[in-house]
Amino acid sequence: MENPVVMLNIKEIQIQNIDHLGIVAGMVDAIGLVEIINDLIGEEKGEKVSPGHAVKAMILNGLGFVSQPLYMVPKFFETVPCEHLIGAGVKPEYLNDDKLGRVMDKLFIKGLDTIFLVIALNAAKKFNVSLSSSHLDSSSIHVHGEYKSILPEVIFENPTAPETEKTEESAKKCPKQISITHGYSRDHRPDLKQFIIELICSGDGDIPIFLKSASGNQVDSSCFGQIAVDYQKQIEVDSLIVADCALYTESNIKLMSDLKWLSRVPLSIKIAQSLVSTLADEEFVESELSGYSFKENQITYGNIEQRWLVVQSQVRKESDLRKLSQKIIKAEEKAVKELKKLSPDKFACEADAIKALSKISKQMMQIDLLLSKLNDF
């Protein structure tokens, strides 16, 4: 029996290349991003594209290696299988800038940090990411342009409400806007305005769990404690909060009295300076890590009892010793040079000679100070 031959009309076949976007869409579906966003900000009756699907479209567009205005998003999806990637019934023309803009307004009013945390926790649960330790830090992002402060427009659930009710509703719903301004620049562009991103990642794989934007002049030490407390309440896991010395202030450690945390103590604190300078070498205990030793101390600071570890690195000690020795040699050479230059001079009186020698005397005192530090090694 002969096998039947099926003839296909080549005009009926359409080939569309999805490149890497299939993987991105699959991950969005796996973590339930669309359903979470629809649940958090709600769906409107009769809308052709849900808020969750609109966000999914913006993610695909953003990761599509294009740099185009928002109104060009429909054009982007005309070149890829829109329904296959985003969802059944979603047409490119539905993803216009009006629709996307309204969705972004709703996301802002709900709170982007809240939405991000819910999505991240769901992803962590699905992929078994451990939150036993969480690492908190911040970074500055510089921008170009003036960026004048303009209050955002507020979307109301009940547009027919009286003006007094709208004012009260806006105060409740609209998050405080950040200020794009000059501040301490971690990316070495102090000439440009900036904003701050506060980020908490899991100790397991460095997966971002918490993300929040802040004003460009915000100081880490003023907010890290509250961020740690709010984060701990929302994740419902007894996580160890790890951060740099910006976390360690008296007000922050009082806020975190019920939390587990780990931080470096800044040497600007007098008790820390005294402890580091008075410990003798024989008090240190050899660590399991080669070249390291430590001394454990029970300290009460801010009325909170803590365990401080003073860590000594042999490699760092040798490096500091070399630098200090080089500094002493340069200081001695400079003092000798100044003395030789001064030797042939004649002075009208003893007072003039003493005045000329006072400069070299100060240099010799600095050398003595450096030598005393050298003896401490």
C-alpha atoms as one frame of an Amber mdcrd trajectory, in Angstrom:
protein
   0.000   0.000   0.000   1.355   3.375  -0.980   1.630   6.160   1.622  -0.536
   9.216   0.855   1.353  12.390  -0.027   0.178  15.648   1.569   0.767  18.726
  -0.542   1.257  21.995   1.394   0.751  25.417  -0.050   3.926  27.350   0.739
   1.883  30.566   0.944   0.024  29.183   3.986   3.247  28.746   5.993   4.497
  31.621   8.141   7.873  31.524   9.841   8.571  33.821  12.790  11.784  33.853
  14.794  11.395  34.163  18.571  15.135  33.990  19.345  15.653  34.014  23.129
  12.204  35.457  23.882  10.665  31.988  24.174  12.883  31.274  27.177  12.012
  34.648  28.740   8.275  34.090  28.231   8.587  30.592  29.686  10.278  31.908
  32.836   7.625  34.630  33.234   4.946  31.927  33.066   6.846  29.624  35.431
   6.997  32.171  38.252   3.356  33.176  37.767   4.097  36.847  37.127   0.950
  37.514  35.073  -1.400  36.009  37.660   0.329  37.786  40.573   0.082  41.227
  38.949  -3.547  40.698  37.936  -4.345  39.674  41.506  -2.501  42.655  43.047
  -3.830  45.497  40.888  -6.993  43.891  39.478  -8.484  43.570  36.002 -11.023
  45.868  34.399 -14.148  44.470  32.816 -13.903  44.279  29.032 -10.186  45.068
  28.715  -8.504  43.196  25.867  -5.146  42.833  27.612  -4.789  42.255  31.358
  -2.224  44.248  33.378  -0.172  41.073  33.875   0.012  40.404  30.151   0.920
  44.069  29.511   3.855  43.762  31.944   4.905  40.512  30.286   4.897  42.317
  26.923   7.075  45.137  28.324   9.553  42.595  29.708   9.800  40.853  26.350
  10.196  44.180  24.588  12.834  45.350  27.057  14.818  42.140  26.659  14.401
  42.160  22.904  17.609  44.149  22.399  15.741  47.215  21.125  15.822  50.835
  22.216  12.551  52.418  21.140   9.886  54.724  22.615   6.834  53.195  24.285
   4.577  53.913  21.323   6.763  51.627  19.164   5.985  48.505  21.223   3.187
  47.345  18.851   5.653  47.542  15.937   8.055  45.283  17.849   5.395  42.579
  18.343   4.427  42.640  14.670   7.749  40.908  13.975   7.365  38.141  16.574
   4.565  35.629  17.366   2.692  37.879  19.780  -0.062  35.458  20.875   2.381
  32.573  21.246   4.680  34.573  23.526   2.199  36.658  25.525  -1.171  34.897
  25.461  -4.115  33.888  23.319  -6.056  36.780  21.835  -3.332  39.384  22.457
  -2.769  41.425  19.309   0.157  43.838  18.745  -2.221  46.801  18.358  -3.615
  46.170  21.861  -0.182  46.961  23.347  -0.299  50.682  22.601   1.335  53.320
  24.777  -2.000  54.375  26.320  -2.610  50.866  27.648   0.943  50.389  28.862
   0.986  53.842  30.475  -2.209  53.157  32.443  -0.791  49.852  33.668   2.434
  51.502  34.807   0.434  54.126  36.724  -1.424  51.370  38.555   1.836  49.562
  39.325   3.289  52.769  40.806   0.237  53.391  42.984   0.254  49.818  44.283
   3.967  50.098  45.070   6.665  48.602  42.858   8.674  47.336  45.840   5.628
  45.378  47.097   4.944  43.881  43.670   8.600  42.950  43.138   8.825  41.260
  46.559   5.690  39.162  46.014   6.933  37.987  42.608  10.469  37.297  43.904
   9.203  35.304  46.910   6.988  33.218  44.628   9.971  32.521  42.355  12.179
  31.658  45.348   9.570  29.209  46.613   9.113  27.586  43.204  12.842  27.116
  42.574  13.779  26.294  46.206  15.964  29.359  46.766  17.044  29.483  50.412
  16.459  32.735  52.316  18.380  31.689  55.427  20.666  34.668  54.770  19.887
  37.910  52.935  22.397  40.523  51.764  21.442  44.210  51.844  23.229  46.954
  49.919  22.544  49.939  47.689  23.878  51.391  44.468  23.622  54.742  42.694
  22.431  55.095  39.101  23.381  58.346  37.379  21.139  60.000  34.798  21.539
  62.754  32.198  19.309  65.811  32.049  17.760  68.267  34.500  15.031  66.000
  35.949  12.947  68.689  37.620  10.609  67.451  40.355   7.077  67.055  38.972
   4.286  65.502  40.993   2.875  62.415  39.217  -0.752  62.242  38.180  -2.880
  59.948  40.304  -5.369  57.398  39.007  -8.525  57.010  41.093 -10.731  53.954
  41.307 -13.776  56.233  41.514 -13.334  59.164  39.097 -16.783  60.570  40.018
 -15.883  61.015  43.703 -15.948  64.547  45.160 -12.709  66.539  45.084 -12.202
  66.239  48.881 -12.422  62.454  48.643 -10.010  62.436  45.707  -7.459  64.429
  47.723  -7.684  62.001  50.658  -7.528  59.027  48.296  -4.434  60.390  46.520
  -2.658  60.865  49.855  -3.366  57.248  50.805  -2.710  55.576  47.479   0.113
  57.488  45.806   3.578  56.498  47.118   6.034  59.243  47.911   7.956  60.170
  44.796  11.749  60.019  44.861  13.994  62.961  44.091  16.524  62.612  41.289
  19.316  64.807  42.592  23.016  65.003  43.395  24.422  62.732  46.082  27.309
  60.411  46.897  28.092  58.732  43.571  29.166  55.090  43.799  29.650  54.975
  40.021  32.050  57.944  40.142  29.874  60.529  38.376  29.337  63.218  41.040
  28.676  65.753  38.279  25.378  64.061  37.352  22.111  63.680  39.218  21.211
  60.198  40.399  18.774  57.928  42.180  19.476  55.064  44.568  18.505  51.409
  44.274  18.254  49.502  47.554  18.571  45.786  46.953  18.378  42.635  49.063
  19.648  39.399  47.497  19.436  35.859  48.806  22.616  34.315  50.171  21.725
  31.315  48.008  22.637  32.280  44.443  22.416  36.073  44.946  18.833  36.152
  43.657  17.228  39.637  43.993  14.368  39.420  46.493  13.713  43.025  47.522
  14.196  46.131  45.374  13.321  49.736  46.118  14.218  53.045  44.499  15.171
  56.034  46.656  16.195  59.669  46.290  19.699  60.341  45.024  20.850  61.988
  48.259  19.556  59.334  50.655  22.113  58.056  53.183  22.261  54.274  53.688
  22.645  54.478  57.461  19.364  56.393  57.740  17.233  53.640  56.182  19.005
  50.254  56.266  17.605  49.325  59.679  13.996  49.996  58.697  14.445  48.170
  55.384  15.742  45.098  57.228  12.785  45.148  59.648  10.165  45.592  56.891
  11.785  42.889  54.775  11.853  40.398  57.659   8.144  40.952  58.370   7.164
  40.266  54.768   9.265  37.187  53.981   8.120  35.286  57.102  11.512  33.539
  57.287  14.054  33.912  60.086  16.759  35.274  57.786  20.229  36.521  58.748
  20.548  40.109  57.446  24.078  40.812  56.141  25.175  44.374  55.292  28.180
  46.705  55.360  28.975  49.196  58.117  26.148  51.516  56.986  23.813  49.167
  58.871  25.736  49.603  62.104  24.341  52.649  63.867  22.869  52.850  67.339
  19.384  53.604  66.013  19.518  50.761  63.471  20.616  48.072  65.916  17.864
  49.102  68.311  15.343  48.744  65.471  16.725  45.274  64.695  16.699  44.018
  68.293  14.514  41.032  67.281  16.449  40.214  64.105  19.573  38.218  63.331
  22.103  40.437  61.594  25.775  40.575  60.654  27.729  43.746  59.894  31.155
  45.338  60.080  31.646  47.746  62.961  32.966  51.117  61.683  36.228  52.261
  63.262  34.710  55.712  63.686  33.210  54.331  66.924  35.575  55.014  69.822
  35.058  51.660  71.532  36.023  49.914  68.270  39.152  52.056  67.897  40.192
  51.274  71.471  39.577  47.539  71.070  41.588  47.229  67.845  44.530  49.261
  69.167  44.843  47.519  72.569  44.597  43.835  71.632  47.907  41.947  71.907
  48.966  39.356  69.313  48.865  36.527  71.876  45.136  37.148  72.436  44.267
  36.112  68.878  43.214  32.549  68.055  44.277  30.873  64.815  41.433  30.471
  62.340  40.727  27.433  60.165  41.521  29.724  57.230  45.256  29.906  56.674
  46.758  33.298  57.500  43.839  34.518  59.611  43.342  34.801  63.373  40.575
  36.336  65.448  39.572  37.489  68.909  35.982  37.206  70.124  34.613  39.955
  72.374  31.283  40.450  74.137  30.369  44.124  73.729  27.313  46.143  74.729
  26.630  49.037  72.394  23.351  50.932  72.112  22.128  48.870  75.089  22.298
  45.773  72.850  24.677  42.944  73.775  26.678  41.803  70.745  29.504  39.519
  69.702  32.353  41.326  67.991  35.096  39.477  66.126  38.377  41.293  65.569
  39.980  39.592  62.562  43.700  39.756  61.815  45.064  38.940  58.356  48.740
  38.062  58.045  48.812  39.061  54.372  47.169  42.413  55.146  49.550  42.935
  58.068  52.600  42.374  55.862  51.169  44.705  53.204  50.519  47.456  55.780
  54.039  46.969  57.149  55.584  47.444  53.690  53.537  50.586  53.047  54.441
  52.047  56.444  58.149  51.314  55.908  58.056  53.024  52.513  56.309  56.022
  54.071  59.001  56.315  56.751  61.811  56.114  54.165  60.228  58.873  52.052
  59.681  61.079  55.128  63.325  60.636  56.224  64.629  61.422  52.725  62.512
  64.569  52.584  63.715  65.716  56.040  67.399  65.127  55.124  66.937  67.025
  51.858  65.380  69.994  53.679  68.193  69.951  56.265  70.911  69.971  53.553
  69.171  72.861  51.834  69.065  74.776  55.120  72.691  74.081  56.217  74.508
  76.714  54.089  72.076  79.492  55.039  73.155  82.251  57.420  70.694  83.789
  59.862  70.632  87.271  61.336  69.726  86.003  64.790  68.938  82.898  66.791
  65.176  83.471  66.478  65.371  83.304  62.668  67.328  80.035  62.842  64.829
  78.487  65.244  61.954  79.560  63.002  63.631  77.944  59.965  64.273  74.740
  61.920  60.684  74.497  63.188  59.490  73.138  59.834  62.067  70.321  59.904
  61.250  69.715  63.554  57.630  69.029  62.643  58.774  66.572  59.956  60.935
  64.737  62.514  57.979  64.506  64.897  55.918  62.897  62.109  58.738  60.401
  61.523  58.765  59.541  65.255  55.013  58.971  65.096  55.401  56.645  62.115
  58.205  54.757  63.890  55.985  54.230  66.929  53.325  52.742  64.636  56.003
  50.506  63.144  56.880  49.230  66.613  53.230  48.266  67.134  53.595  45.665
  64.388
